[in-house]
Amino acid sequence: MPRDPQILIFVGIKNAVLALDSRNGEQVWRTLLKGSDFVTVLWDGESLIAANRGEVYGLDPRSGVIVWHNELKGMGRGIVSLVSERAPSQAGSSTPPAMAKKRNDQQAAAAGAAAGAAAG
């Protein structure tokens, strides 16, 4: 029987973002950010974004590697709030591969229903 896909929990603390395995709480990865201020974390179902000390980081959700970094020059060094325009229903608790499978399954089911309706 195949093993369930790993579901990650993202944590922002001190100057780091961590990913924990939701099944056992073990740390999967840790990425250090500049400074030691409050860390804001946003997972919108596709992108993992973190902010610390007035700067914003795009992280790879599977590895924690920093993909991009924006210093938000001229904005100061305060706490950053994050919001994504992606629909909250897409953010759920699914990992990126699980979400892609769910989307593909839904599309296949819809195509099958449309083909059945056309044949009948």
Contacts in CASP RR format, 6 or more apart in sequence:
PFRMAT RR
TARGET T0000
AUTHOR 0000-0000-0000
METHOD contacts of the structure
MODEL  1
MPRDPQILIFVGIKNAVLALDSRNGEQVWRTLLKGSDFVTVLWDGESLIA
ANRGEVYGLDPRSGVIVWHNELKGMGRGIVSLVSERAPSQAGSSTPPAMA
KKRNDQQAAAAGAAAGAAAG
4 23 0 8 1.000
5 95 0 8 1.000
5 97 0 8 1.000
5 98 0 8 1.000
6 21 0 8 1.000
6 22 0 8 1.000
6 23 0 8 1.000
6 28 0 8 1.000
6 95 0 8 1.000
7 21 0 8 1.000
7 22 0 8 1.000
7 23 0 8 1.000
7 93 0 8 1.000
7 94 0 8 1.000
7 95 0 8 1.000
7 98 0 8 1.000
8 19 0 8 1.000
8 20 0 8 1.000
8 21 0 8 1.000
8 22 0 8 1.000
8 28 0 8 1.000
8 61 0 8 1.000
8 95 0 8 1.000
9 19 0 8 1.000
9 20 0 8 1.000
9 21 0 8 1.000
9 22 0 8 1.000
9 25 0 8 1.000
10 17 0 8 1.000
10 18 0 8 1.000
10 19 0 8 1.000
10 20 0 8 1.000
10 41 0 8 1.000
10 43 0 8 1.000
10 48 0 8 1.000
10 61 0 8 1.000
11 17 0 8 1.000
11 18 0 8 1.000
11 19 0 8 1.000
11 20 0 8 1.000
11 41 0 8 1.000
12 18 0 8 1.000
12 39 0 8 1.000
12 40 0 8 1.000
12 41 0 8 1.000
12 50 0 8 1.000
13 39 0 8 1.000
14 36 0 8 1.000
14 39 0 8 1.000
15 32 0 8 1.000
15 33 0 8 1.000
15 34 0 8 1.000
15 35 0 8 1.000
15 36 0 8 1.000
15 37 0 8 1.000
15 39 0 8 1.000
15 52 0 8 1.000
16 30 0 8 1.000
16 31 0 8 1.000
16 32 0 8 1.000
16 33 0 8 1.000
16 39 0 8 1.000
17 30 0 8 1.000
17 31 0 8 1.000
17 33 0 8 1.000
17 39 0 8 1.000
17 41 0 8 1.000
17 48 0 8 1.000
17 50 0 8 1.000
17 57 0 8 1.000
17 59 0 8 1.000
17 64 0 8 1.000
18 27 0 8 1.000
18 28 0 8 1.000
18 29 0 8 1.000
18 30 0 8 1.000
18 31 0 8 1.000
19 27 0 8 1.000
19 28 0 8 1.000
19 29 0 8 1.000
19 30 0 8 1.000
19 61 0 8 1.000
19 64 0 8 1.000
20 26 0 8 1.000
20 27 0 8 1.000
20 28 0 8 1.000
21 27 0 8 1.000
21 28 0 8 1.000
22 93 0 8 1.000
29 63 0 8 1.000
29 64 0 8 1.000
31 50 0 8 1.000
31 57 0 8 1.000
31 59 0 8 1.000
31 64 0 8 1.000
31 65 0 8 1.000
31 66 0 8 1.000
33 39 0 8 1.000
33 50 0 8 1.000
33 52 0 8 1.000
33 53 0 8 1.000
33 55 0 8 1.000
33 57 0 8 1.000
34 52 0 8 1.000
34 53 0 8 1.000
34 55 0 8 1.000
35 52 0 8 1.000
35 53 0 8 1.000
36 53 0 8 1.000
37 52 0 8 1.000
37 53 0 8 1.000
37 54 0 8 1.000
37 77 0 8 1.000
37 78 0 8 1.000
37 79 0 8 1.000
38 52 0 8 1.000
38 79 0 8 1.000
39 50 0 8 1.000
39 51 0 8 1.000
39 52 0 8 1.000
40 50 0 8 1.000
40 51 0 8 1.000
40 52 0 8 1.000
40 79 0 8 1.000
40 80 0 8 1.000
40 81 0 8 1.000
40 82 0 8 1.000
41 48 0 8 1.000
41 49 0 8 1.000
41 50 0 8 1.000
41 82 0 8 1.000
42 48 0 8 1.000
42 49 0 8 1.000
42 50 0 8 1.000
42 82 0 8 1.000
42 83 0 8 1.000
42 84 0 8 1.000
43 49 0 8 1.000
43 61 0 8 1.000
43 91 0 8 1.000
44 84 0 8 1.000
44 86 0 8 1.000
44 90 0 8 1.000
44 91 0 8 1.000
45 86 0 8 1.000
45 90 0 8 1.000
45 91 0 8 1.000
45 92 0 8 1.000
45 94 0 8 1.000
45 96 0 8 1.000
45 99 0 8 1.000
46 86 0 8 1.000
46 90 0 8 1.000
46 96 0 8 1.000
46 99 0 8 1.000
47 58 0 8 1.000
47 61 0 8 1.000
47 84 0 8 1.000
47 86 0 8 1.000
48 58 0 8 1.000
48 59 0 8 1.000
48 60 0 8 1.000
48 61 0 8 1.000
48 64 0 8 1.000
49 56 0 8 1.000
49 57 0 8 1.000
49 58 0 8 1.000
49 59 0 8 1.000
49 82 0 8 1.000
49 84 0 8 1.000
50 56 0 8 1.000
50 57 0 8 1.000
50 58 0 8 1.000
50 59 0 8 1.000
51 57 0 8 1.000
51 79 0 8 1.000
51 80 0 8 1.000
51 82 0 8 1.000
52 80 0 8 1.000
53 77 0 8 1.000
53 78 0 8 1.000
54 71 0 8 1.000
54 72 0 8 1.000
54 75 0 8 1.000
54 76 0 8 1.000
54 77 0 8 1.000
54 78 0 8 1.000
54 79 0 8 1.000
54 80 0 8 1.000
55 69 0 8 1.000
55 70 0 8 1.000
55 71 0 8 1.000
55 72 0 8 1.000
55 80 0 8 1.000
56 69 0 8 1.000
56 70 0 8 1.000
56 72 0 8 1.000
56 80 0 8 1.000
56 82 0 8 1.000
57 66 0 8 1.000
57 68 0 8 1.000
57 69 0 8 1.000
57 70 0 8 1.000
58 66 0 8 1.000
58 67 0 8 1.000
58 68 0 8 1.000
58 69 0 8 1.000
59 65 0 8 1.000
59 66 0 8 1.000
59 67 0 8 1.000
60 67 0 8 1.000
61 95 0 8 1.000
61 96 0 8 1.000
62 96 0 8 1.000
72 80 0 8 1.000
84 91 0 8 1.000
90 99 0 8 1.000
94 102 0 8 1.000
END
